Amino acid sequence: MEQKIPKSLEEIPVEVIETDLLIVGGGNAGCFTAVEAKTLDPNLKVTIMEKANISRSGATAAGMDAINTYLRTDKGETPESLVKWSRAQVGGGPIREDLALSNANILNETVDMLEDWGLPFAYDEEGHKQLRGRFDVSIHGEQLKPIMAEKAMAMGAKVYNRVVATNLLMDGDKCVGAMGLGVRDGKFYVFRAKATIVSTGGACGIWKSPVTDYSSAHHQTWMSPFNVGTGYAVGIRAGAEMTSLEQRWVATRTKDFCGPVDTLSVAFGCLITNAKGERVMQVRYAAEGGDKAPRFYRLTAPMTEWLEGRAPVYVDTTVLTQEESKELRMELLNERPSFVLFLASKGQDITKEPVEIYGSDPYIVGGHTGSGYWVDIKRMTTVPGLFAAGETAGGNPNKFVGGCGAEGRLAARGAVEYMKNITLPALDSAQVGKEKERVFAPLLRGPEFDGVTDIEMEERLQRLMDEYAGGIHQFYRLNEERLVVALKNIKVLKDQVKYLYAGDLHKLMNVHEVIDRLDVAEQAVHHLMYRKETRWPGWQTRMDYPEKDPKLDCFVESTRDSKTGEIKMFTRPYEQLIPGDRTKP
């Protein structure tokens, strides 16, 4: 359908929606949030603002082959054992044990809800959910996202598809909703809400990916390329406190495809092997736990092999029988069918030739690491009325699908309690008008404007973050001087935002996505600078500070002044609730 491009702000319609609970982002956590809120109070008006179409949006859009967190109580697992394992996976912390434990307490019932809604689980011969790792259970998950979306809508949540959030709606220091751009209809949306929950997923596309041919693969990435950090950015601009952005997630992926490795290594026992045939984790990381070492060692290991001349690096699939190889491909068809085609295009028999692996680009993703908003036990951020769930909520790593769903339920409970005594203020028309002008300015500049495209800005950001802020092509290594240069160049790009232009509504969305990435990138670099130590090799490797510093056994926090843009850095103490050696699962 041909779009009519407006010539003035007056031509752009504004739609104001009043609701009780606004959910920004209808992914996994967002769907569970909606279901929980409507379960608690069927009369609540629950509204979901979704950038794509809720039936196939977010990180689970293409399906999954496992739920990575589930407690097999018959195996002796408890909420406390899951928290201890998660704590050990990030080298002993810091981790918000209060958040992790509250998640773990409702984890199984949350995962079981998916089965009740129609998601098929695999079962072992004893009638238990089939384990694929210590806490991983296998599913037939191609329809995972449609099942969650259908349940949220069946419960009565009102969904606005193709509306991308641009900023929060504020009443002084309180959040009273959000504003957004209709990518298909060109409207400016204003959602007024008694409570707002941000569940937009993590941030991808800030650093350059290993595959950089933009003509064929703009985002050859492990993470959902549509999760661009908007949920973080709107809070950063409103002055919300952010935590642990320096704890980046960098995944070990199959080289030249960025496909899944855990399915090969965890489910089928294919181990990391270098070009000399050495079992890398056993030979060089025995003291850290070998094949059971924290996740960041499994990332830094193959990259160190490259740096020290023992590459290429593989997962050794030659240990598989032909029958196991067939079973593996069937598993992969559930989650990443294109990977099966990738192997077929190479004519590769993985029982005779191992699968090469490499690192991904870094991501800010609170479902895997601790990055995100600082929240209280009810999942409210430091901005009253604003809650976070899933990958946007920080301090609680290794949540994955089940944990993000559980956190969505907890955030819904907190929001429903908060909004009981809330009365919405009058609409601030000046705030709305200012945001509308900001959002549509790149479109109103017109196609004849000699400016900067979103792709050009994005490539510049990704290149400077790759070279100066520890990207894949620098083997994730960082030092103070390069980080200073990164901030200097980010400042230049932010000053050039006024030159961005868009020829249509889709490009206008892309423009605001790169603006959001700039804000997240700037905050992340400040975090990387502040943590003058190496706590998570591979995720955060400081060449100028190669050891841990006991003084930094804490959370690194930041806020940005909503008026001046000044970023303030500080720390919060680590609080250990579950006794024992923090590095032992």
N, C-alpha and C positions, 0 to 999 in steps of 0.2 A: 504494500500500500504506500503510495507516494505521500510524503509528509509535507504539510504546509509549514514553512519556516516563518515564524513571526518577525515583524519588522520593528516592534516596539514592546516594551513591558506591558503596556495596556492591552495588547492582544492576547496575552497569556492568561488563561483562566486559572483561578485559585479555587480549590475545593477544600473545605474545612470539615474534618471528621472528628466528632467527639466520642470518646470511648472511656471505659474504665481502665483496662490494661492494654497497653501497646507493646507488642513484641516486634522488635526490629531484627528481621532475619528469620526465615521460616525453615531453617535446617533441622538437624537432629534435635538439638537442645530447644530450639524454638517450638517445634511440634510437641515435645513433651511438656514444655511450659504451658502451652495452650490447653492440652488435655488435663493437666493437673488443676489449672485455674478453673476450668469449667466443671471439673469434678467437685472442687471445693464449694463452688457457688454457681449453679447452672444459670442464674440470672445475670451474672456478670457479662458486660460487653467486652469481649476479647477480640482484639484486632491484630492481624499480622501484616506488617509491611515487608514485602518480599521482592528483591531485585529481579529475580528470574521468575520461573513458574514453580510453585511450591512442590509439585509432584516430582520434579527432577532437579532440585536445587541443593546447593551445599556440598560438603565434602563426601557425603554418602550417595550422591546423585546417581552414580553408575553402579551402585551396589557394593557389597562386601562379601568376603568369604569366611569371616570370623568376627565374633565379639571378643575383644582383647582383654576385657576384665569381667570375670565372673567367679564367684566363690564356690568351689566344690567342697561343701562342708563335710561330705563323706571322706574327703582326703585330708581333713583337718584344717582347712583354710577358714580364716575368720576375718572380720573387718580389720582387726589389728595386724594380721599377717600381710594383708594387702598394702596397708599403709607402710609397714616396715619394708616391704619389697619396693614400693614406689620410692621411698626415701633412699634406699640403697642405689636405685637406678640413676639417681642424680648425685651419686658420690657422697651420700649422707646429708644432703640438703644444701641450702635451706629449703624447707617445704612447710606449707601451712598444714600442720598435722590436724588441727581442728576442722579445717575444711575437708581434708582427705578422709577423715574418719566419719564425718557426717555423710559424705557421699557413699562411702563403703557400706554404711549401715542400711541404706535403701537400695544398694546396687542390684542384688539378685531379684528383688521384686520388680525393679524397673526393667531389667532384661526379660524377665518372665512376662511382663506386659506385652512385649513385642511378639512373643509366641502366642499369647491370647489374641492378639490382633491378626494373626495369620502368618507370621514369619516362620518358615520351616527351619528347625534345628536338627542337627545330626545327633544321634544317640549311640552310645556304646552297647556292648552285649549285656551289660548289667542294668541297662535302662536309665543311665545318667547322661546328661549332656556331654557330648564327646569332646574331650580335651585335645588341644593341639599344642599346648604349651602349659605352663603352670596355671595361668589364669585365662588362657584363650579357649573359647569353645567354638566349634565349627557350625556354620549356618549355610543355608542355601539362600544367599542374600541379594540376588539380582533385583528383587522387588522391595528391598528394605525401605527406600525413601518413599515410594508411592504408598506403602502400607502406613507409614507414620503420618504422611500428609492427609490421607483419607480419614484417619482417626481424628486428627485435629479438626478437620472440616466437619466430620460427622458429629463432633461434640458441640458444634455451633460457633467455632471461631470464624470471624469474617476475614477473608484474605484479600489483600490488594496486591495482585501480581504486577510485575514490571514497574514497581515504584522503588527507586533507589534513595536511601537516606542521604541527606546532605549535611544536616546539623541538628542538634537538639533544640527543642523549644524550651526556653528558660523563663522562670519567674524569679528574678534576683539570682540567688545561688541554688534554687531548686529546679529540678527538671520536671516539666509538665507536658512532655510529649516530644515530637520530632517533626522535622520538615523533610520533604523529598520531591524528587523529580519523576514525573510519569514518562517513562522511556518510550512508550507507544503513543500515548494520547497528548503529550506535551503539556499536561497540567502541572501546576505547582500545588503540592499536597501539604496540608497542615493537619497533623494529628494531635489533638488535645487529649491528654490522658492523665489520670490520677497517679498512675505508676507506669514506668517504662522499663522494659527489660531488653538489653542489647545481647543478641546471640547471633552475630553475623559471621562467625568463624574467624580464622586467623588472617595473617598477612603474607601474601605471596607476590612475587614479582618486584621485590625491593632490590634484591641482588640479582646479578646476571646468572642465568642457568647454564649448565654445562654445554647445552646445545644452543648456539647463538645465531643460527641462520634464521633471521626474522622472515625471510621470504617463504620459508617452509614450515617453521615451528616457532611462532612468536613466544609461546610459553611451553617449552618442553620441560615439564616440571612434575614433581611427585604430588604436590599439593593441588587442591582445586584452584585453577588459575583465576577464578572469578571471586575468590576470597582475597580482597586487596587491602584489608586493614581498616575499612570504613568504621567498623564498630569501635576500634581503638581511637581512630582519628577524631570522631565526634566528641568523645570524652576528653581527649587531650585538649581540644580547642575550648572545652567548657571548664577546664581546670581540674579535672578528676586526677586523683593520684594513681599512678601506674607503678607496677612492680615487676622486677626481674626481666625487663626487656633484653638485657644482655645475655640471658640464658636462651640463646637461639636454638632452634631445632634444625639439625642438619642430618639428613638421612643417608644411609648407605643404600644405593639403588643399582639396578642393572645398567651397565654403561651404554650410552647412546640411545637409551630408551627411557630411563628413569622409571623402570618397572619395579614391582614389589620384590623384596629380598627375604622378608620374614617368612613368607610362605615356603620358600626353599630351605631356609636355615632352621627355622623353628619347627615347622610342621614336618619337614622331610629330612632334617639332620644333615644338610649339606653345609660344610664348614668352610670358613675363609682360608684360602690357600694362595700363596704367592707363586711367582714364576719359577721358583726353585723347588716347588713342591712342598714347602714348609706349611704346617698348620699354624697360621700366624698368631692366633689368640693363645694357643698353647705354648708356643715357643717364646713369644715376647711379652705376653701379658698374664703370665701364670700368677704373679703376685697380686694382680687385680681381680683374679677370679677366672682367668682363662676364657672359655666359651660362655661363662656366666658373668663376665665382667659387666659393669654398668654400660648402658647403651652408647655413651659418647666414646668409649674406647673402641667399640665396634665400628665407629665412624673414623676415628683418627688412625686406626690400624692400617686400613688399605691406603690411606693418603700418605702415611709415613713410609710404607713400602715403596710407593712411587718416588718419594723424595730421596730415599736412600738406595735406589737402584735395584729393587727386587720386584718390580712390576713387569707385566700386568698382574692384577689380583683378581681372584675368582671366588665364587662359591662352587665347591667341588660336587657337581651333579653326577660325576662318573660313578659315584657309589650307588646310584639308583639302578634297579632292574628295569627292564622294559615295561613291566606291569606298573611299577611305581612311577615311572616317567609318564605313563598314560594317566594315572591317577592325579599326578601333579598338574598336567595340562587341563584336566577336567576341573580341578580346583581353581586354576587361573582363569578359566572361562567364566567363573562366577564373578570375579573381581576385575580382571584386566584382560578381556578377550583379545585386545589388540596386541598384547605381549605374546600370545600364542602365535598370532600372525607374524609378528616380528621375528620370532625364532624360525618359523616356517620359511620366511623370505630369505633367511640366511642358509637354509637347508641344514640346520644344525640339529644333530642328534645329541641331546644333552647327556645321554648315558655314555657317550664317547668323548665329548668335548665339554669342558666346564663353562659356566656362564660368567662372563666378565662383569665386575662390579666397580663402582666409582662413587664419589660423593655427589650429593645434590646441591642446589643453591640453598642458602640459609633461609629459614622462615621464622616469623614470630607467631607462635601458635600455642596457646595455653592449654590445649587438650593433650599435648605431648610434653611440654616443658612448663615452667612456672610463669611464663609471660602473660601480662594482662592487667586488668584493673585490680587494685587493692580493694577487697570486699570484706564485709563483716560476715558473721556466721549465717546471716539471713540473705547473703549475697547482694546486699546493697553497697554501692560504691561510696566514695566520699562525697559525691553529689547527691543530696537528698532527693529521693524519688526515682533515682536511676539505679537499676540493678544489672548484673551481668551474669551470664550463664554460658557454659560450654567453653569454647576456645577463647572467648574474650575475658573470662574470669581468671585472674592470676593466682599464683601461690600453690596450686594443686596440680602437679604434673601427672602424666600417665592416666588420664581419665578415659581417653578414647571414646568409643561410641556409647558404651554402657554408662560410663561415668558422666559424660556430657548430658546424657538423658536424665540421669539422677539429679544432676545439678540444676537442670531446667525445672524439675519438680520442686526442688528446694527454693529456687528463686521465685517461683510462682507462689509458694507459701508465704515467703517474706513479703512479696509485693501485695498479696491479698490482705495480709495483716496491716501493712503500711497504709493502704488506701482507705481503710474504714472511716477515718476521720478527716479525709481530704476533700476539700471543695475547690474546684477549678477556678482560677482567677479569670478576669476578663482577658480576652485575646489581645496581646500586645501587637497592634497593627504595624507599629514602627519596626519592630524586630522582624516581623514577617516580610515587610516590604524590603528591608535591607538584605535579607537572605535571598529573597526572590531575585533581586537585582544581581547579587553575587553569582547565583547559580546560572542565570541565563546570559550573563555578560559575554561569555565566549561565543555563544550562538548568535547574539545580536551584533557582534563585530562584523559578521558577514563573510562570504567566501572570498571577497576581494581583499580582505585584510592580510597584510604581509606579516604573519606572525609565526608562532611555533605550534606544531601539531602535538597531540598527546603522545604519539609514537616517538617523536623526536625527544620530547621531554623524558619519557620513560627510559629510552635507551641511554640518555645522558645520566640519569639517576642510577640505573643499574650498573653502568660502567664505573662510575666513581665509587659506588658502594663495593663493587667487586675489587677494585684496585686499592682503595684506601681504607675500607672497613671490613677487611677479612673475608673476601668472597672465595668461591671455589678455585678461581685461577691464581689465588695467592695461598692456596692450601689452608684457608681459614686463619692464617696468621695475622696478628694485629700488633701495632706498636703506637705509642702516643703521637708521634709526629704525623703518621699517616691519618690517624683519626682526626687530628686538628685540620688537616687538609680536607678531609671528608666534610667536616662541618662548614668549612669555608665555602666549598663548592655547593653544598646544599643551600646555604644562604643565597648564593648567586641564583640557583634555580628557583628558589621561592620568590625572589625578586622578579624573575622572568615569568611568573604565573600570569601577570597582566597581559602577556603577549600570546597566551594560549587562545586558540579559536577552534570552533567546531562547525562542521557543515550540516550536521543533522543531529537528531536527538540521541542517537546511539553514540555518536562521537562526543556529544556533550557529556554523556555518562562517563565515557572514557577519560575525558578531561578531568572530571572530578575524582575519578579513581586515582589518577596520577598525583593530584593534589593531596589526596588522603595518604598515598604512599610517601610523599615528601614529609608530611608531618610525622608519620610513624618512624621513618628513617632517621629524622633529626633526633627524635627522642631516644631511639635505640642507640645511636652513636654516643649520646651523652652517657647512657648506661654503660656502654663498653669502655668508655674513657674512665668512668668512676671506679670500676672494679679493676684495680691495679694488682692483679694476680692472675694465675691460671687455675681456675677451679674445675672447668669442664673441657679438657683437651679436645680439640676438634670443633666443639660448639663455640668455645671462647678461649682461644689460645693467644696469650699475650707473650710475644717474643721478648719484650723488655721486662716482664715480670713472670718468669716461667714457673714459679712455685706458688703454692697456696699461702695466703696471708691469714693467720688466725684472727686478726682484727676485722677481717671481712667475712667472717662466718655469720652473716646476717643478710637481711633483705635490702637490696638497693632500690630506692624509690625516687620518683620524680613527679613534679607538677609543673604545668606551664601556665603562666599568668594569662588569663583570657583577654586582657587588654593590651599588655605590652609584648607578649610572646616570650618573655624571659623564662627560662627553664631552671628550676631549682632542684638540686639533688640532695638526698639525705638517706638515712638508713633506718630500718626497724629491726629490733632484736629477733633472733630465732627462739621459738618456744618449743621445747621437746616435751610432748605429752606421753609418748609411748617409750618406756625405758629400754635400754639396751644399746649395743654398739650401732651407731647410726649407719655405718657402712655395710652392715650385715643384713641380708633380707630375712 
